[in-house]
């Protein structure tokens, strides 16, 4: 039986390209949409030219682009956005135009085309200044950055589109995702690819603050599983819901550096002697993050298979082969 067509926005980015590769290889017809703002066409090398993959180089801020991209599509996995808290502090206007304006365009396009479900990338940043741990979906604080506002607004719009137009959506609140193809370069690189590259090159990593901040690091294959389960879920509780997608373990930044040093110790001589440097705390950073993944387990059957350590092993192999 022919499989349903999927549109993946942000398909040339870290998470989008991994989703696109996964679903193309499973035999789904996939359309990838990306304007290459932060993504790279080479992320799609494994599937470019495959008969069931089509790439559209265009911008979600253009509603006509969104209308065309959803044509004939059953499911949308919406990943396109400008990520990074510091980027949003430096340029809140563009972040808002893409993350809110572009998101609204996608909702309108999905509604008008009768898309069955839009699964979208929400964010743990929505927990903002709430000190409660572990984070449960219903208890959020005030946003600490323009980026966090945009991601929260996405959830509010999705809820209203379900209630007013019946558009079915699921928001996946990702917690610090990492893995193959995550960009280690540029001013807004995430901590795992940045530190991995620095340590591989025998450069001391610089921490923002004293390293006691903590995160719930989530390997990319757990995120792919969550997207597939969310997309295919048919139970009532999954309609119009928001779910934490994480591994469910808390690691400090100092703990992360120790783990990376340990895993790289065979290939980087005397890595234990590399000093760690300390810089100022960044504006907008949430001090601690740890997810309850109970709701995702119950609603879509989410069952993450990769711990931080297992995911780091896989990621390091990839960076060693590709950097
Ligand atoms: P990424 O930057 O690698 O991917 C985002 C993609 O969106 C890029 O390829 C970029 O070119 C594309 N894009 C940006 N603006 C666009 C526009 N106007 N039109 C079309 N495409 C556009 O980032 P990622 O880490 O893969 O993040 C994917 C999604 O997950 C984002 O929505 C992000 O906010 C969300 N998220 C990521 C994390 C994480 O830890 N990586 C955590 C929480 C939420």
Boltz pocket constraint, residues with backbone or C-beta under 6 A from the ligand:
constraints:
  - pocket:
      binder: B
      contacts: [[A, 9], [A, 10], [A, 11], [A, 12], [A, 13], [A, 14], [A, 15], [A, 16], [A, 33], [A, 34], [A, 35], [A, 36], [A, 37], [A, 38], [A, 39], [A, 40], [A, 58], [A, 59], [A, 60], [A, 61], [A, 78], [A, 79], [A, 80], [A, 81], [A, 82], [A, 83], [A, 84], [A, 98], [A, 102], [A, 121], [A, 122], [A, 123], [A, 124], [A, 172], [A, 173], [A, 174], [A, 175], [A, 176], [A, 177], [A, 178]]
      max_distance: 6.0
